[in-house]
């Protein structure tokens, strides 16, 4: 969780970072005459996690409904809107670099404004606007309801005063059961009601337009988080946990299927908490209903908290048709003392017991997690405990972050901070162990027969993912010579491995 303070980049660095990310924004120049005077064009850049992608798609849909054109050629667009990420250091750097690169397009005279939205914009608000004047406006979540008007004003040269950030946890009642009644009074990304006149005459009231075209798509089921992990600032700027109604989720799943989607990835800050604010609703009741959506083939659940795995939750996930055997478990560490300082719960025995319960039912299940090295107060003994856990758990995918302070979190004020060099050394040690374990786990799968969802095709064959592989993060299955189409399910035998990537042969 390497973190950086917001600061201006020197001109030389600005040029370097702009060149480094040119592929994200660069495209053949569009003639300015192609831009309609009456329909402003927006180049939209979505950074960060799948949850942010859903937010981006909802914003884009709202803009299109208000008469904007969405352009893939950012250099020729009237505006460039960047949905920023404010979670870890590299994500913040990527967001700043992207905004700087977009600002360079204004020098050509075609792009008139660059606007920051998303988590970093919400988290820093006026501070970001001050240190990054290249961005013409910084819009927070409260601006989303009227974002079309906001952008028109910015295009016309009107100013926009960036917000002063506030703790969004305080915007909803403490009691989860009271939140749904109060939800309409605040703006929660992914929960905005459909404006009057924008609903289709028939079909689900879904305000979302996909930015991609692949056979898999994220489906947001909730926003916010009620946990108080000492290292995490997300609850402060994303707010308290708020579930989406079941009917809205089902309607959106049906709409995604109509767009060619075969797999949905259920996302939220904490998916295991789904329904805590809805009477008689939880993840166990949602999954069977989703499974009955015609045309939907795979349902993948992400962001599960081990401490919130209830009796029966695993059984429902195993027993529900279309739910793939994939478990995204947020361990964060294994040493009990470190976990308590993190304001989390668990120990190696309980975590390994959970892994064993999963594999007792489905030995081929995919299990992934993240851990943090170098948390304040972490001892060499704690590192060894975590190292042994990584080996014993034999996870399919594990990402190791190095700790650094997040502004405004409890971790920032803890004693016994480690030197950065020591944090880096511990992260590297544990990452090496994790890579070894994950590659070994992949090698164990050689000889397995499975099903692959094809996501890319080319002259040399195709590639896709097996049930144990999550989108973009967990490797792929290469299918050399395969004659396949995108969205097709192919039965394969896994015949080889490269790192965590597999090679399959159609059977």
QUILINCOR-V834395 format. One record per pair of residues at least 4 apart in sequence whose C-alpha atoms are under 6 Angstrom apart, sorted by the first residue. I is the first residue (numbers start at 1). J is the second residue. D is the distance in Angstrom with one decimal. If there is no record, write none. Layout:
<<I	J	D> <I	J	D>>
This chain:
<<1	88	5.4> <1	401	5.2> <1	402	5.2> <1	403	4.9> <1	404	5.7> <2	88	5.8> <2	89	5.0> <2	402	5.9> <2	403	5.9> <2	404	5.0> <3	88	5.4> <3	89	3.9> <3	404	5.6> <4	89	5.0> <8	131	5.8> <9	14	6.0> <17	97	5.7> <18	101	4.6> <22	26	5.2> <25	74	5.9> <27	73	5.5> <30	76	4.8> <39	67	5.8> <39	68	5.2> <40	68	5.3> <41	68	5.7> <41	69	4.4> <41	70	5.6> <41	77	5.1> <41	78	5.2> <42	70	4.9> <42	71	5.7> <42	77	5.4> <42	78	6.0> <42	79	4.9> <42	80	5.7> <43	71	4.9> <43	72	6.0> <43	74	4.6> <43	77	5.6> <43	80	4.6> <44	80	5.9> <44	81	4.9> <45	82	4.7> <46	83	4.9> <47	83	5.8> <47	84	5.6> <48	85	5.1> <50	218	5.9> <55	190	5.8> <57	208	5.3> <57	209	5.2> <57	210	5.6> <58	207	5.7> <58	208	4.2> <61	208	5.1> <61	209	5.0> <63	68	5.4> <63	148	5.7> <64	68	4.8> <75	105	5.7> <76	110	5.8> <77	111	5.6> <78	111	4.7> <78	112	5.4> <79	111	5.7> <79	112	5.9> <79	113	5.0> <79	114	5.7> <80	114	4.9> <81	114	6.0> <81	115	4.8> <81	116	6.0> <82	116	5.1> <83	117	4.8> <83	118	4.6> <84	95	5.2> <84	118	4.8> <84	119	5.8> <84	120	5.4> <85	91	5.7> <85	92	6.0> <85	119	5.1> <85	120	5.2> <86	92	5.4> <86	119	5.1> <86	120	3.9> <93	97	6.0> <103	134	5.9> <105	111	5.7> <106	111	4.7> <106	112	5.7> <113	136	5.8> <114	135	5.2> <114	136	5.4> <115	135	5.7> <115	136	5.8> <115	137	4.9> <115	138	5.9> <116	121	6.0> <116	138	4.8> <117	121	5.2> <117	139	5.1> <119	123	5.9> <121	125	5.2> <121	138	5.9> <121	140	5.9> <122	140	4.5> <123	237	5.6> <124	128	5.4> <125	162	5.5> <125	163	5.2> <125	164	5.7> <125	165	5.9> <126	162	4.8> <126	163	5.6> <126	164	5.7> <128	132	5.8> <129	133	5.9> <138	162	5.6> <139	143	5.9> <142	187	5.5> <143	147	5.6> <153	158	5.1> <154	158	5.0> <167	236	4.8> <168	236	5.5> <168	237	5.5> <168	239	4.4> <169	236	5.8> <169	239	4.2> <169	240	4.8> <172	179	5.9> <173	179	5.7> <176	277	4.6> <177	277	4.7> <179	183	5.8> <199	205	5.5> <204	251	5.5> <215	261	4.3> <215	262	5.2> <215	487	5.2> <216	261	5.4> <216	262	5.9> <216	263	4.6> <216	264	5.7> <217	264	5.1> <218	264	5.5> <218	265	4.5> <219	264	6.0> <219	265	5.7> <219	266	5.0> <219	267	6.0> <220	266	5.9> <220	267	4.8> <220	268	5.9> <221	244	5.4> <222	242	5.5> <222	243	4.2> <222	244	5.3> <222	268	5.1> <223	241	5.7> <223	242	5.4> <223	268	5.6> <224	235	5.9> <224	238	5.0> <224	239	4.8> <224	240	4.8> <224	241	4.2> <224	269	5.9> <225	235	5.2> <225	240	5.0> <225	241	4.5> <225	269	5.9> <226	240	5.4> <226	241	5.6> <229	342	5.6> <229	343	5.1> <230	342	4.8> <230	343	5.9> <230	409	5.9> <230	410	4.8> <230	411	4.8> <231	411	5.2> <233	409	5.9> <234	238	5.7> <235	239	5.0> <243	274	5.9> <243	275	5.8> <256	261	5.4> <257	261	4.6> <262	296	5.1> <262	297	5.3> <263	297	6.0> <263	298	4.5> <263	299	5.8> <264	299	5.2> <265	300	4.8> <265	301	6.0> <266	301	5.1> <266	302	6.0> <267	302	5.8> <270	303	5.4> <271	303	5.5> <271	304	5.5> <272	304	5.1> <274	282	5.4> <274	283	5.7> <275	281	4.8> <275	282	4.3> <281	285	6.0> <284	313	6.0> <284	316	6.0> <288	320	5.9> <291	322	5.9> <297	322	5.6> <298	322	4.8> <298	323	5.9> <299	322	5.6> <299	323	4.5> <300	323	6.0> <300	324	5.8> <302	328	5.1> <303	328	5.4> <304	328	5.8> <304	329	5.0> <305	329	5.9> <305	330	5.4> <315	319	5.9> <316	320	5.7> <324	467	5.7> <325	365	4.8> <326	365	5.6> <326	366	4.6> <326	367	5.9> <326	468	5.5> <327	367	4.8> <328	367	6.0> <328	368	5.0> <328	369	5.9> <329	369	5.1> <330	369	5.4> <332	370	5.5> <332	371	3.8> <332	372	5.5> <333	371	5.2> <334	347	5.3> <334	348	5.3> <334	386	5.2> <335	347	5.9> <335	382	5.4> <335	385	5.8> <336	347	5.1> <339	344	5.0> <339	345	5.8> <340	344	5.4> <348	352	5.9> <349	353	5.9> <356	360	5.9> <359	363	4.2> <365	468	5.9> <366	396	5.9> <366	468	4.0> <367	395	5.6> <367	396	5.4> <368	396	5.8> <368	397	4.5> <368	398	5.6> <369	398	5.0> <370	398	5.5> <370	399	4.8> <370	400	5.9> <371	400	5.1> <372	400	5.8> <372	401	4.8> <372	402	5.7> <372	403	6.0> <373	402	5.0> <373	403	5.9> <373	427	5.3> <374	378	6.0> <374	403	5.4> <374	423	4.6> <375	403	5.5> <376	416	5.2> <376	417	4.4> <377	416	4.9> <378	382	5.9> <389	393	5.8> <394	437	5.9> <396	438	5.1> <396	441	5.9> <397	438	5.6> <400	431	5.6> <402	423	6.0> <402	427	5.4> <405	412	5.1> <427	431	5.9> <439	499	5.1> <439	500	5.2> <442	500	5.6> <446	494	5.1> <446	495	5.2> <446	496	5.8> <447	494	5.3> <447	495	5.8> <448	493	5.7> <448	494	5.5> <449	492	5.7> <449	493	4.4> <450	491	5.8> <450	492	5.6> <451	466	5.8> <451	490	5.5> <451	491	4.5> <451	492	5.9> <452	464	5.9> <452	465	5.1> <452	466	4.5> <452	489	5.5> <452	490	5.2> <453	464	5.2> <453	465	5.4> <453	488	5.9> <453	489	4.7> <454	463	5.7> <454	464	4.2> <454	486	5.1> <454	487	5.4> <454	488	5.5> <455	464	4.8> <455	486	5.1> <456	462	5.5> <456	463	5.3> <456	486	6.0> <457	461	5.9> <457	462	4.2> <460	480	5.9> <460	481	5.5> <461	479	5.8> <461	480	4.5> <461	481	4.1> <461	482	4.5> <462	479	5.0> <462	482	5.8> <463	477	5.6> <463	478	4.4> <463	479	5.4> <464	476	5.6> <464	477	5.3> <465	469	5.7> <465	476	5.1> <465	477	5.5> <469	474	5.0> <470	474	5.3> <475	500	5.6> <475	501	4.8> <476	501	5.1> <477	501	5.9> <477	502	4.5> <477	503	5.3> <478	503	4.7> <479	504	5.2> <491	506	5.9> <491	507	5.7> <492	504	5.7> <492	505	5.1> <492	506	4.3> <492	507	5.1> <493	504	5.4> <493	505	5.3> <494	503	5.7> <494	504	4.3> <495	503	5.7> <495	504	5.5> <496	502	5.9> <496	503	4.9> <497	501	5.7> <497	502	4.4> <497	503	5.8>>
